């Protein structure tokens, strides 16, 4: 059982015979160092795994658990090889891992040790690989919205017979409200889970074995058990779901969570099934406790994006890792690891990320992701940063969202256009620009917003690729309104900026 497979209903466990079978779990340095993982991310995995181990033992199962500091092996494959040498089984069974690299490593180790190896489907998800494959077959474009409608019909979620509830599949246009000058309405505090004895030992292990990794453990309060995850779900549905839809794209200084669920980590570690989250949200709508636009937006994230990106991931790995159609080769700016930048939006988002291992989807897509895209940062470096710094990051969900939607490295496999905008977008959706030394409406000269400068430079740099595409033509027509001298000034400003990012 891997760290992102802590599912009590997993078929592997239901088929387990305590008289002859054993569960194997391992904590290894290599999984925290494959990318320079945030301390919170490591601690979340370790704490959840240790709680799960104790549950398995309480159910009468034999658990072979290799904890950090109790064995010398650096990698998952070396630790497994040691287990196989010491106690060879007749067969290894594993639920499909959430990372292609891990699956290949386990398979290679089993083969080298001469032990049969079986991969069982991950039935935690709403749909299996066959469902996605059947949907994708014969389609020229694999768009999330089309998949989402198929998923809604297949599950009956938010449906009235054959029609979507409310007469519309998607209420996205109602989910882009801003807070205005006065800021958000009162924001309920999300559920917090102070570390128990098991979690405190996990935090200690992280500080002992990974003292130089980024981030802080001072605010660690994530749900690490199914009971805690269900408590977090109930609190979200009761107190924050009603406002979630309207304000899901908004950002505000000092409010890291706003009306978001903070459930993605629990879902990705399999502490709570997506069906349960969807049922709770839909019940709130049916009982008049939450508006349809909010519930539909939440459902779209879970049964739309989450299931869709997993299908794309397994369909396109490992090739996706190396795609870079825009030819972006700049290194990731050092301030992504420190938050030390004068740009207020990046300072706030990265600072929050390093403190809490959390940022919501617009902070990721339209602040840190947008800047990396405009600056031409090498996509794989961006992917590895996201995988490292967020508590909910498992590669099957993080990689497509980063390399596909955020960085457009796949050339449109996932997104029909690059998500690019000037500093005006951030000004509209947040209060970050109020105390920033840069002016979002200014492109060149002292005080010009780096996002705005780099936005116009991006349009200029990729004019030939996008100017004729229907969904991007408007942005590039705006570029055509600039004079040759204005374009030269933008190029010069962008070159100066990129040469002095730090």
C-alpha positions in Angstrom: 0.0 0.0 0.0 1.5 3.3 -1.1 1.2 6.7 0.6 -1.5 7.9 -1.7 -3.6 4.6 -1.5 -4.9 4.8 2.1 -8.3 3.5 1.1 -10.1 1.2 3.6 -12.4 0.0 0.8 -9.6 -0.9 -1.6 -10.2 -4.3 -3.3 -6.7 -5.4 -2.3 -7.7 -5.1 1.4 -11.2 -6.6 0.9 -9.5 -9.7 -0.7 -6.8 -9.9 1.9 -6.7 -13.1 4.0 -5.0 -12.3 7.4 -4.0 -15.9 7.7 -1.7 -15.8 4.7 -1.3 -12.3 3.4 0.7 -9.3 4.6 0.5 -5.6 3.9 3.8 -3.9 3.0 4.4 -0.2 3.5 7.6 1.9 3.4 8.8 5.4 4.2 12.0 6.1 2.2 14.1 9.3 1.7 14.0 9.0 -2.1 10.2 9.7 -2.3 10.7 13.0 -0.4 13.7 13.8 -2.5 12.6 12.9 -6.0 11.5 16.6 -5.9 12.6 18.9 -3.1 9.4 18.3 -1.2 7.8 20.7 1.2 8.0 19.6 4.8 4.2 19.7 5.1 3.8 17.4 2.1 6.2 14.9 3.6 4.6 15.1 7.0 1.1 14.7 5.6 2.1 11.5 3.8 3.9 10.1 6.8 1.2 10.9 9.3 -1.6 9.5 7.2 0.4 6.4 6.4 1.2 5.7 10.1 -2.5 6.2 11.1 -3.4 3.8 8.3 -0.8 1.3 9.5 -2.3 1.4 13.0 -5.8 0.9 11.6 -4.7 -2.2 9.6 -3.0 -3.7 12.7 -6.2 -3.1 14.7 -8.2 -5.0 12.1 -5.9 -8.0 12.7 -3.8 -7.6 9.5 -0.1 -8.3 9.4 1.8 -5.1 8.4 5.4 -5.0 7.4 6.1 -1.3 7.9 9.6 0.2 7.1 9.8 3.5 8.9 12.3 6.3 8.3 15.4 5.8 10.5 14.7 2.1 11.0 16.3 0.9 7.8 19.2 2.1 5.6 17.6 2.0 2.2 17.3 5.2 0.1 14.7 4.3 -2.4 11.3 2.5 -2.6 12.8 -0.2 -4.9 15.8 -0.9 -2.7 13.5 -1.2 0.4 11.2 -3.5 -1.5 14.1 -5.6 -2.7 15.2 -6.0 0.9 11.7 -7.1 1.9 11.6 -9.6 -0.9 15.0 -11.0 0.1 14.0 -11.4 3.7 10.5 -12.6 3.3 9.7 -13.6 -0.3 6.0 -13.7 -1.1 4.3 -15.8 -3.8 3.0 -12.7 -5.5 3.0 -8.9 -5.1 -0.3 -7.0 -5.6 -0.5 -3.3 -5.8 -3.2 -0.8 -6.5 -2.3 1.3 -9.6 0.1 3.9 -8.2 -0.5 7.6 -8.7 2.8 8.1 -10.5 4.2 6.4 -13.6 7.8 6.5 -12.2 6.7 4.5 -9.1 4.8 1.9 -11.1 7.8 1.3 -13.3 10.2 1.1 -10.3 8.0 -1.4 -8.5 7.5 -3.5 -11.6 11.3 -3.6 -12.3 12.1 -4.6 -8.8 9.6 -7.4 -8.7 10.9 -8.6 -12.1 14.6 -8.5 -10.9 13.7 -10.5 -7.8 11.6 -13.0 -9.7 8.3 -12.3 -7.9 5.1 -12.2 -9.9 3.6 -8.6 -9.9 0.0 -7.7 -10.3 -1.5 -4.2 -10.7 -5.1 -3.9 -9.6 -7.3 -1.0 -10.8 -7.8 1.9 -8.4 -11.5 1.8 -7.6 -11.4 4.9 -5.4 -12.2 6.9 -8.5 -15.6 7.3 -10.1 -14.4 5.9 -13.4 -11.8 3.4 -14.5 -9.3 3.5 -17.4 -11.8 1.8 -19.7 -14.4 4.5 -19.2 -12.0 7.2 -20.2 -10.6 5.2 -23.0 -14.0 4.6 -24.4 -14.9 8.2 -24.2 -11.7 9.4 -25.8 -11.7 6.9 -28.7 -12.3 8.7 -32.0 -12.3 12.2 -30.6 -10.2 14.9 -32.3 -10.0 17.0 -29.1 -10.2 15.7 -25.5 -11.9 18.6 -23.8 -12.8 18.5 -20.1 -16.3 20.0 -20.6 -17.3 17.1 -23.0 -16.0 14.5 -20.6 -17.8 16.2 -17.7 -21.1 16.0 -19.4 -20.6 12.3 -20.1 -19.7 11.8 -16.5 -22.7 13.6 -15.3 -25.0 11.4 -17.4 -23.2 8.2 -16.3 -23.5 9.0 -12.6 -26.8 11.0 -12.5 -25.1 13.7 -10.3 -27.0 17.0 -10.6 -29.3 15.6 -13.2 -33.0 15.8 -13.7 -33.7 12.8 -15.9 -31.7 13.3 -19.1 -31.2 17.1 -18.4 -28.7 18.9 -16.1 -30.2 20.4 -13.0 -31.1 24.1 -13.6 -31.0 23.6 -17.4 -27.3 24.2 -17.8 -24.3 21.9 -17.6 -21.9 24.6 -16.5 -22.4 27.7 -14.3 -18.8 29.0 -14.7 -19.9 32.5 -15.7 -21.5 32.8 -12.3 -18.3 31.6 -10.6 -16.0 34.5 -11.3 -17.2 37.2 -8.8 -14.7 39.5 -7.2 -14.8 40.9 -3.6 -14.6 44.5 -4.5 -12.9 47.1 -2.4 -14.4 46.0 0.8 -13.1 42.5 0.6 -14.8 39.1 1.2 -17.8 38.5 3.4 -17.1 36.8 6.7 -15.0 33.7 6.0 -15.6 30.7 8.3 -12.5 29.2 9.6 -11.9 25.7 8.1 -11.7 22.7 10.2 -8.3 22.3 11.9 -6.8 19.1 13.3 -4.1 19.6 15.9 -1.4 17.0 15.7 -2.0 13.9 17.8 0.8 11.7 19.1 1.2 9.8 15.8 1.3 13.1 13.8 3.8 14.7 16.3 6.1 11.7 15.7 5.8 12.2 11.9 6.6 15.9 12.3 9.6 15.0 14.3 10.8 12.5 11.7 10.5 15.2 9.0 12.6 17.7 11.0 15.1 15.0 11.7 15.5 13.6 8.2 14.7 16.6 6.0 15.8 19.7 8.0 16.8 21.7 4.9 13.6 21.1 2.9 11.4 24.1 2.2 8.5 25.2 4.2 7.4 25.2 7.9 5.5 22.7 10.0 4.4 25.3 12.5 0.8 25.4 11.2 0.4 21.7 10.3 -3.3 20.9 10.8 -4.4 18.8 7.9 -6.8 15.9 8.1 -4.8 12.6 8.3 -7.6 10.1 8.9 -10.9 9.2 7.3 -12.8 10.5 10.4 -11.0 13.9 10.1 -11.6 14.0 6.4 -15.3 13.5 6.9 -15.4 16.2 9.5 -13.7 18.6 7.1 -16.2 17.7 4.4 -19.1 18.4 6.7 -17.7 21.7 7.8 -17.2 22.8 4.2 -20.6 21.8 3.0 -22.3 23.5 6.0 -20.3 26.8 6.1 -18.3 27.5 3.0 -19.9 25.7 0.0 -22.7 28.3 -0.3 -20.2 31.0 -1.2 -17.7 28.7 -2.9 -19.1 29.0 -6.4 -19.3 32.7 -6.7 -15.9 33.4 -5.2 -13.8 30.4 -6.3 -11.6 32.5 -8.6 -11.1 35.4 -6.1 -8.0 36.0 -4.1 -7.4 38.2 -1.0 -4.4 39.0 1.1 -4.4 37.2 4.5 -7.2 34.8 3.5 -5.4 31.6 2.2 -8.5 29.3 2.1 -11.5 31.7 1.6 -14.4 29.4 0.6 -12.4 26.5 -0.8 -12.9 23.0 0.6 -9.3 22.2 1.5 -10.2 18.5 0.7 -7.9 17.8 -2.2 -5.2 16.3 -0.1 -7.6 14.0 1.7 -9.1 13.0 -1.6 -5.7 12.4 -3.2 -4.5 10.3 -0.3 -7.8 8.3 -0.6 -8.9 9.2 3.0 -12.3 10.0 1.6 -14.0 8.8 -1.6 -15.1 11.3 -4.2 -18.6 9.8 -4.3 -19.1 10.8 -0.6 -18.0 14.4 -1.3 -20.3 14.7 -4.3 -23.2 13.2 -2.4 -22.8 15.6 0.5 -22.6 18.6 -1.9 -25.6 17.5 -3.9 -27.7 16.9 -0.8 -27.0 20.5 0.2 -28.4 21.7 -3.1 -31.4 19.4 -3.0 -32.2 20.5 0.6 -31.9 24.2 -0.3 -28.7 24.8 1.7 -26.4 25.7 -1.1 -27.0 27.3 -4.5 -26.7 25.2 -7.7 -23.9 27.3 -9.1 -21.7 26.6 -6.0 -22.5 22.9 -6.0 -22.0 22.5 -9.7 -18.7 24.3 -9.5 -17.6 21.9 -6.8 -18.8 18.8 -8.7 -17.0 20.0 -11.8 -13.7 20.1 -9.9 -14.2 16.5 -8.6 -16.0 14.6 -11.3 -14.8 16.8 -14.2 -11.3 18.0 -13.7 -10.1 15.3 -11.3 -11.3 12.3 -13.3 -10.4 13.9 -16.6 -6.8 14.7 -15.8 -6.2 11.2 -14.5 -7.4 9.7 -17.7 -5.1 12.1 -19.7 -2.2 11.3 -17.5 -2.2 7.5 -18.0 -2.9 8.0 -21.7 0.1 10.2 -22.3 2.8 9.2 -19.8 5.8 9.2 -19.9 6.0 11.4 -23.0 4.2 14.3 -21.4 7.2 15.0 -19.1 9.3 16.1 -22.1 6.8 18.1 -24.1 7.8 21.8 -24.5 6.1 23.1 -27.7 6.7 26.7 -26.8 10.4 26.2 -26.5 10.6 27.6 -22.9 14.1 27.1 -21.5 14.5 29.7 -18.7 15.4 28.4 -15.2 12.8 28.7 -12.5 13.4 32.0 -10.6 15.0 31.5 -7.2 12.3 33.5 -5.5 9.9 30.6 -6.1 11.7 28.9 -3.2 11.8 32.0 -1.0 9.0 34.4 -1.9 11.6 37.2 -1.9 10.2 39.4 -4.7 8.8 42.9 -4.9 5.8 41.6 -7.0 3.0 41.6 -4.3 0.9 38.8 -5.9 3.9 36.4 -6.2 5.1 37.4 -2.7 1.7 36.6 -1.2 1.1 33.4 -3.1 4.6 31.9 -2.7 4.8 33.1 0.9 1.5 31.3 1.6 2.7 28.2 -0.2 5.9 28.0 1.7 4.0 28.6 5.0 1.1 26.2 4.5 1.8 24.0 1.4 -1.5 25.4 0.0 -2.7 27.7 -2.7 -6.1 27.5 -4.4 -6.4 26.8 -8.2 -6.4 30.4 -9.4 -3.4 31.3 -7.3 -1.6 28.4 -9.0 -2.9 28.9 -12.5 -3.0 32.7 -12.8 -0.2 33.9 -10.4 2.7 31.5 -10.1 1.8 29.5 -13.2 1.1 32.6 -15.3 4.3 34.2 -14.4 6.3 31.1 -15.3 4.5 30.8 -18.6 5.1 34.5 -19.5 8.7 34.3 -18.4 9.4 31.2 -20.6 10.4 28.9 -17.7 11.3 25.4 -18.6 8.0 23.4 -18.1 9.5 20.5 -16.4 11.0 22.8 -13.8 7.6 24.3 -13.2 6.1 20.9 -12.8 8.7 19.7 -10.3 8.1 22.9 -8.2 4.4 22.3 -8.0 4.9 18.6 -7.2 7.3 19.6 -4.4 5.5 22.5 -2.7 1.8 21.5 -2.4 0.4 19.1 0.2 -2.1 17.7 -2.2 0.4 17.1 -5.0 0.4 13.6 -6.5 1.7 13.4 -10.1 -1.4 12.0 -11.8 -3.3 15.2 -10.9 -0.5 17.8 -10.7 1.4 17.1 -13.9 -1.5 17.5 -16.4 -2.7 20.7 -14.7 0.8 22.1 -14.7 2.3 21.0 -18.1 -1.1 21.1 -19.9 -3.4 23.8 -18.5 -0.9 26.1 -16.9 2.2 26.0 -19.1 0.7 24.8 -22.5 3.7 22.6 -22.9 1.6 19.9 -24.7 0.5 22.3 -27.5 -3.2 22.2 -26.7 -3.8 18.5 -25.8 -5.5 19.7 -22.6 -6.3 23.4 -23.1 -7.5 24.9 -26.3 -5.4 28.0 -25.7 -2.7 29.3 -23.3 -4.0 30.9 -20.2 -2.3 34.2 -20.5 -3.3 37.6 -19.1 -1.8 40.9 -18.0 -1.5 42.3 -14.5 -5.1 43.7 -15.0 -6.5 40.2 -14.4 -4.8 39.9 -11.0 -5.9 43.4 -10.1 -9.5 42.5 -10.9 -9.5 39.3 -9.0 -7.6 40.3 -5.9 -6.3 43.1 -3.7 -2.7 42.2 -4.3 -2.0 45.2 -6.5 -3.0 47.8 -3.9 0.3 47.8 -2.1 2.5 46.7 -5.0 5.2 49.0 -6.4 4.1 48.0 -9.9 1.2 49.4 -11.9 -0.8 46.6 -13.6 -1.9 48.9 -16.5 1.6 50.0 -17.3 3.7 48.1 -19.9 7.0 49.9 -20.1 9.0 52.4 -18.0 9.5 52.7 -14.3 6.8 51.1 -12.3 5.6 48.9 -15.2 4.0 45.6 -14.0 6.2 42.6 -14.9 3.1 40.6 -15.7 1.9 43.2 -18.1 5.2 43.6 -19.8 5.8 39.9 -20.2 2.2 39.4 -21.4 2.7 41.6 -24.4 6.1 40.1 -25.0 4.6 36.7 -24.9 2.0 37.7 -27.5 4.8 39.1 -29.7 7.0 36.1 -29.2 4.3 33.6 -30.2 2.5 35.7 -32.8 3.0 33.2 -35.6 1.7 30.3 -33.6 -1.5 31.8 -32.2 -2.6 34.8 -34.3 -4.7 32.7 -36.6 -6.4 30.5 -34.0 -10.1 31.3 -33.4 -9.9 31.2 -29.6 -6.7 33.3 -29.4 -7.2 35.7 -32.3 -8.7 38.5 -30.2 -5.7 38.8 -28.0 -3.3 38.8 -30.9 -5.4 41.4 -32.8 -4.8 43.7 -29.8 -1.1 43.2 -30.4 -1.5 44.4 -34.0 -2.8 47.7 -32.7 0.6 48.5 -31.3 3.1 50.4 -33.4 6.5 49.0 -34.3 8.2 51.3 -31.9 5.9 50.2 -29.0 6.6 46.6 -29.7 10.4 47.2 -29.7 10.0 49.0 -26.4 8.2 46.0 -25.0 10.8 43.6 -26.2 13.5 45.7 -24.6 11.7 46.0 -21.3 11.0 42.3 -21.2 14.7 41.4 -21.9 15.8 43.8 -19.2 13.2 42.3 -16.8 14.1 38.7 -17.5 17.8 39.5 -17.1 17.2 40.9 -13.6 14.5 38.7 -12.2 16.1 38.2 -8.8 
